[in-house]
């Protein structure tokens, strides 16, 4: 065998080894690839669950903070309403409830007066039939006016003592 044939045989052997190495790499990649793929899926599921847990914890924290903020806002609103109410009371300004109560009383008086007018008209002809020498009937008492709201006390009274 000549030198040329020997080089060709070595070349064929090298090409054959390269081909076999490629097939071996493909087989390993297939085996390891499916193992790696399964491992990636497992890690992905773990990562996804961890993300969901963190999101739930964050949502719980936000809900807690929101609840605390609403409580604080409610307390602040109550304090403002109470302070304004006291200031209005000191100034003698009636509350909404006091105005509503006075409105109901005025309406009741108006209805009472409307009911009294027809009775007064019926009594008028009887009065005309009585002789002039008879004493005049007394007029109906006037309804009492609603009490005036209290005014703020002067700060100078305490210094006058």
C-alpha atoms as one frame of an Amber mdcrd trajectory, in Angstrom:
protein
   0.000   0.000   0.000   1.168   3.240  -0.931   1.356   6.399   0.925  -1.612
   7.811  -0.939  -3.847   4.881  -0.029  -2.777   5.097   3.579  -3.759   8.817
   3.759  -7.112   8.045   2.125  -7.820   5.284   4.655  -6.926   7.584   7.571
  -9.136  10.282   6.083 -12.063   7.844   5.765 -11.520   6.692   9.355 -11.486
  10.306  10.577 -14.651  11.160   8.661 -16.293   7.999  10.024 -15.303   9.001
  13.601 -16.627  12.536  13.103 -19.910  11.116  11.768 -20.229   8.761  14.734
 -19.383  11.573  17.170 -22.163  13.682  15.622 -24.665  10.822  15.961 -23.548
  10.290  19.561 -23.971  14.008  20.294 -27.472  13.886  18.812 -28.384  10.860
  20.962 -26.991  12.509  24.108 -28.761  15.757  23.268 -32.016  13.853  22.809
 -31.634  12.033  26.129 -30.293  14.992  28.041 -32.579  17.406  26.191 -35.705
  15.684  27.453 -34.200  15.579  30.960 -33.321  19.273  30.710 -36.778  20.041
  29.309 -38.439  18.252  32.251 -36.162  20.074  34.680 -37.008  23.421  33.065
 -40.724  22.675  33.343 -40.366  21.807  37.037 -38.335  24.931  37.734 -40.845
  27.027  35.781 -43.742  25.643  37.829 -41.853  26.346  41.047 -41.041  29.873
  39.905 -44.648  30.493  38.834 -45.989  29.320  42.221 -43.473  31.464  44.069
 -44.574  34.468  41.986 -48.242  33.770  42.748 -47.449  33.484  46.473 -45.566
  36.784  46.431 -48.417  38.438  44.553 -50.919  37.150  47.117 -48.766  38.443
  49.969 -48.456  41.824  48.276 -52.218  41.974  47.697 -52.829  41.138  51.368
 -50.461  43.915  52.427 -52.179  46.404  50.117 -55.611  45.368  51.425 -54.394
  45.789  55.006 -52.952  49.209  54.269 -56.142  50.210  52.495 -58.235  49.130
  55.486 -56.028  51.060  57.892 -56.182  54.144  55.671 -59.993  53.930  55.509
 -60.145  53.647  59.315 -57.895  56.677  59.722 -59.919  58.649  57.180 -63.137
  57.785  59.027 -61.654  58.911  62.339 -60.440  62.146  60.767 -63.866  62.768
  59.242 -65.543  62.161  62.619 -63.129  64.556  64.333 -63.759  67.265  61.733
 -67.550  66.815  61.976 -67.414  66.978  65.766 -65.193  70.080  65.755 -67.343
  71.887  63.194 -70.499  70.925  65.106 -69.102  72.342  68.345 -68.035  75.553
  66.575 -71.478  75.989  65.010 -73.125  75.296  68.354 -70.978  77.943  70.056
 -71.975  80.430  67.362 -75.643  79.606  67.938 -76.175  78.139  64.489 -78.809
  75.409  64.638 -78.080  71.917  63.415 -79.838  70.274  60.526 -81.894  68.206
  62.982 -82.936  71.314  64.942 -84.027  73.053  61.745 -85.986  69.972  60.682
 -87.713  69.849  64.102 -88.627  73.550  63.860 -89.960  72.996  60.330 -92.186
  70.185  61.634 -93.476  72.416  64.426 -94.197  75.279  61.999 -96.055  72.873
  59.701 -98.117  71.584  62.640 -98.980  75.156  63.651 -99.931  76.029  60.076
-102.216  73.018  59.875-103.752  73.898  63.249-104.381  77.455  62.086-105.966
  76.293  58.843-108.261  74.023  60.838-109.194  76.953  63.141-110.154  79.360
  60.294-113.355  77.508  59.219-114.474  77.351  62.856-113.929  81.111  63.170
-116.048  81.762  60.046-118.899  79.663  61.461-118.734  81.535  64.752-118.913
  84.953  63.029-122.653  84.755  62.064-123.549  83.692  65.614-121.684  86.707
  66.959-123.639  89.027  64.682-126.919  87.607  66.022-126.027  88.372  69.642
-126.944  91.784  71.000-124.273  94.471  71.079-124.508  94.739  74.805-122.999
  91.268  75.223-119.324  91.225  76.156-116.878  90.517  73.365-115.263  87.087
  73.431-111.557  87.052  74.255-109.158  86.609  71.370-107.365  83.280  71.107
-103.886  83.404  72.586-101.087  83.800  70.105 -98.867  80.759  69.596 -95.506
  81.016  71.289 -92.562  81.741  69.040 -89.866  79.141  68.728 -86.980  79.736
  71.136 -84.092  81.663  69.731 -80.824  79.757  69.344 -78.304  80.308  72.082
 -75.585  82.792  71.289 -71.906  82.333  71.964 -70.804  83.448  75.418 -68.504
  86.392  75.456 -64.973  85.696  76.576 -64.934  89.028  78.485 -67.410  87.707
  81.104 -64.824  85.353  82.545 -62.323  88.217  82.869 -64.952  90.475  84.554
 -65.275  88.111  87.544
